[in-house]
Amino acid sequence: MVYSKQKLVTNALLYTLLIIGAVITVFPFLYMVSTSLKGPVYVFEYPPRFMPPEPTLHNFVVAWTSKRFDRYFLNSVLVTISTTLLVVLFSSMMAFAFARLKFVFKRPLFYGIMIFMMMPAMTLIVPQFMLASTLNLLNSLSGLVLVYVAQNLPLSTFLLTGFLEQVPRELEEAARIDGASSWTIYWRIMLPLCKPALATAAIFSSLGAWDEYPWALTVLNDPLKRTLPVGIAAFHGVFYSDWGLVFAASLIAIAPIITLFILLQRYFIKGAISGAIKG
């Protein structure tokens, strides 16, 4: 009986903390939605009202139709899709090699990739800029894609390697007995089996490319080649910012990522847990 009461109190305390944490996390997002539905008159009123007295979609219309926002959205879509496809392809190949093949310097190379995974992106911005300048990749979307691929490869490779190491060796051995090559095993056996891990890698790389701001701001000078983070920053004025407009643009920007996560949620959770456990 005492144990049951202790467990009940512990569960009640745990759920209370989780609810408080959820409210703290969700409240800023709900306030952003509320502000995006307000006209300029109600954004700065005091005391502020959480529910807008006269909800309007005017901010969303203005955000989409002004300052080439639709072009920024298209640029971000192109960069994100290209980055995600390349990261998933290259990281799955590298993970297959690290998990299933034997070659010289296998462990040192893997640990080298892990070191790059732990390095902050801002510490690499100067050498990245110099390399992009040498390769004539400044002020181009391809320059963004190549850097984003390099930034997201280590984490995706780590997750996929951990997942592929858990695939039974008997499947590979049976395929080799039937005459399958390493490429056939990778393409026809391993890739279909690691869909959860691939979905996890796709979500992480998509987030990394869609939301990245410092490198895009550094490398892009042409307004027509801006991505969404840089474009949304342009909505801020020097002395005044229309926060309803800024929040509406931000909600438009995060909608695709939220949709992607909802569609791949069940794969993401399974892949994140499996890929993080090696052995």
BABA-361407 format. One record per residue (C-alpha): residue in three letters; x, y, z negated. Coordinates in steps of 0.05 Angstrom, whole numbers, padded with zeros to 5 digits, always signed. Example, Ala and Ser with C-alpha at 12.3 -4.5 7.8 and 13.67 -1.06 7.14 Angstrom:
# residues 2
ALA+00246-00090-00156SER+00273-00021-00143
END
This chain:
# residues 279
MET+00000+00000+00000VAL+00057+00047-00018TYR+00092+00031+00047SER+00028+00045+00086LYS+00021+00113+00052GLN+00093+00131+00066LYS+00085+00110+00139LEU+00021+00151+00144VAL+00055+00213+00115THR+00115+00203+00161ASN+00072+00196+00222ALA+00030+00257+00203LEU+00094+00299+00193LEU+00122+00274+00259TYR+00059+00290+00299THR+00055+00358+00265LEU+00126+00375+00286LEU+00112+00350+00357ILE+00049+00392+00362ILE+00086+00454+00337GLY+00142+00441+00386ALA+00093+00431+00443VAL+00057+00497+00426ILE+00124+00534+00423THR+00144+00505+00490VAL+00078+00515+00527PHE+00060+00584+00500PRO+00111+00623+00543PHE+00085+00587+00605LEU+00013+00602+00588TYR+00031+00675+00575MET+00064+00678+00643VAL+00001+00651+00675SER-00041+00701+00637THR+00004+00760+00657SER+00004+00738+00730LEU-00072+00744+00730LYS-00072+00815+00702GLY-00073+00880+00739PRO-00018+00932+00726VAL-00063+00969+00678TYR-00069+00910+00630VAL+00002+00884+00632PHE+00030+00935+00584GLU-00031+00948+00541TYR-00022+00945+00465PRO-00042+00903+00430PRO-00033+00853+00486ARG-00091+00807+00503PHE-00076+00735+00520MET-00139+00727+00563PRO-00140+00778+00620PRO-00205+00820+00617GLU-00210+00821+00693PRO-00171+00762+00723THR-00146+00773+00793LEU-00104+00737+00845HIS-00078+00802+00873ASN-00008+00791+00845PHE-00002+00724+00881VAL-00024+00754+00947VAL+00024+00813+00941ALA+00081+00767+00919TRP+00073+00721+00979THR+00064+00776+01031SER+00117+00826+01008LYS+00192+00829+01012ARG+00198+00768+01058PHE+00178+00722+01001ASP+00151+00670+01051ARG+00220+00669+01084TYR+00254+00660+01017PHE+00207+00602+01002LEU+00223+00569+01069ASN+00298+00578+01057SER+00293+00545+00989VAL+00253+00487+01018LEU+00305+00475+01072VAL+00363+00479+01023THR+00329+00435+00971ILE+00308+00381+01020SER+00376+00379+01053THR+00412+00376+00986THR+00367+00323+00958LEU+00372+00277+01018LEU+00448+00283+01020VAL+00456+00274+00945VAL+00412+00212+00943LEU+00447+00181+01004PHE+00519+00195+00982SER+00508+00181+00908SER+00474+00115+00923MET+00532+00094+00967MET+00583+00114+00915ALA+00543+00080+00859PHE+00539+00016+00899ALA+00614+00016+00909PHE+00628+00029+00835ALA+00576-00021+00810ARG+00584-00079+00859LEU+00651-00075+00895LYS+00723-00083+00874PHE+00776-00035+00899VAL+00840-00001+00876PHE+00834+00057+00826LYS+00760+00042+00815ARG+00758+00062+00742PRO+00802+00124+00748LEU+00760+00149+00806PHE+00696+00138+00766TYR+00723+00174+00705GLY+00746+00230+00751ILE+00675+00239+00775MET+00651+00240+00703ILE+00700+00296+00688PHE+00669+00338+00743MET+00600+00323+00715MET+00621+00355+00649MET+00651+00418+00679PRO+00607+00481+00677ALA+00588+00505+00746MET+00609+00577+00731THR+00681+00556+00720LEU+00684+00533+00793ILE+00651+00593+00826VAL+00718+00627+00845PRO+00750+00566+00878GLN+00684+00550+00911PHE+00681+00620+00940MET+00753+00616+00966LEU+00738+00548+00998ALA+00674+00573+01029SER+00710+00634+01056THR+00764+00589+01087LEU+00712+00544+01119ASN+00670+00604+01144LEU+00611+00582+01102LEU+00597+00649+01068ASN+00528+00679+01080SER+00499+00614+01106LEU+00450+00563+01080SER+00499+00507+01097GLY+00548+00537+01047LEU+00494+00531+00994VAL+00478+00459+01012LEU+00550+00435+01010VAL+00563+00466+00942TYR+00497+00440+00914VAL+00513+00370+00939ALA+00581+00372+00905GLN+00550+00398+00840ASN+00496+00344+00837LEU+00535+00283+00861PRO+00570+00266+00795LEU+00506+00261+00753SER+00468+00223+00807THR+00526+00175+00817PHE+00530+00162+00742LEU+00455+00147+00736LEU+00453+00102+00797THR+00516+00065+00777GLY+00486+00048+00709PHE+00422+00024+00743LEU+00457-00018+00796GLU+00501-00052+00745GLN+00438-00082+00714VAL+00416-00116+00779PRO+00429-00191+00773ARG+00491-00215+00809GLU+00452-00276+00834LEU+00414-00232+00884GLU+00478-00207+00915GLU+00511-00276+00915ALA+00450-00308+00949ALA+00450-00253+01002ARG+00524-00264+01016ILE+00513-00339+01022ASP+00461-00323+01076GLY+00514-00282+01112ALA+00493-00212+01091SER+00546-00158+01094SER+00558-00105+01040TRP+00519-00054+01082THR+00460-00102+01088ILE+00460-00116+01013TYR+00463-00041+00999TRP+00409-00021+01049ARG+00360-00079+01045ILE+00368-00104+00973MET+00397-00051+00927LEU+00361+00011+00952PRO+00290-00019+00947LEU+00306-00044+00876CYS+00331+00023+00850LYS+00272+00067+00870PRO+00264+00093+00798ALA+00336+00114+00795LEU+00332+00145+00864ALA+00271+00184+00842THR+00309+00209+00781ALA+00368+00230+00823ALA+00321+00265+00872ILE+00287+00304+00816PHE+00352+00326+00785SER+00384+00347+00851SER+00320+00382+00872LEU+00319+00422+00808GLY+00393+00439+00816ALA+00383+00465+00886TRP+00315+00499+00877ASP+00331+00539+00814GLU+00405+00556+00826TYR+00419+00630+00823PRO+00493+00650+00812TRP+00522+00616+00873ALA+00465+00638+00918LEU+00473+00710+00895THR+00548+00706+00906VAL+00550+00675+00975LEU+00488+00706+01009ASN+00490+00777+01036ASP+00437+00773+01090PRO+00367+00787+01060LEU+00336+00739+01110LYS+00378+00681+01081ARG+00360+00692+01009THR+00330+00635+00968LEU+00274+00642+00918PRO+00315+00657+00855VAL+00351+00714+00890GLY+00287+00737+00923ILE+00248+00739+00857ALA+00304+00780+00825ALA+00291+00832+00880PHE+00221+00843+00850HIS+00253+00876+00789GLY+00261+00950+00794VAL+00317+00992+00764PHE+00272+01030+00716TYR+00207+00991+00721SER+00187+00919+00734ASP+00117+00897+00753TRP+00116+00835+00708GLY+00049+00811+00736LEU+00082+00808+00805VAL+00145+00776+00779PHE+00108+00723+00740ALA+00062+00708+00800ALA+00124+00699+00844SER+00155+00654+00791LEU+00093+00610+00787ILE+00093+00602+00863ALA+00166+00582+00858ILE+00158+00529+00804ALA+00095+00498+00834PRO+00132+00451+00882ILE+00178+00426+00827ILE+00120+00412+00780THR+00084+00376+00836LEU+00146+00334+00851PHE+00155+00315+00778ILE+00081+00295+00772LEU+00086+00251+00834LEU+00151+00218+00812GLN+00140+00218+00737ARG+00133+00143+00726TYR+00196+00130+00768PHE+00233+00187+00733ILE+00222+00161+00662LYS+00242+00090+00680GLY+00302+00112+00721ALA+00328+00160+00668ILE+00325+00107+00614SER+00355+00051+00657GLY+00409+00093+00689ALA+00434+00120+00623ILE+00446+00049+00595LYS+00506+00013+00623GLY+00521-00060+00613
END
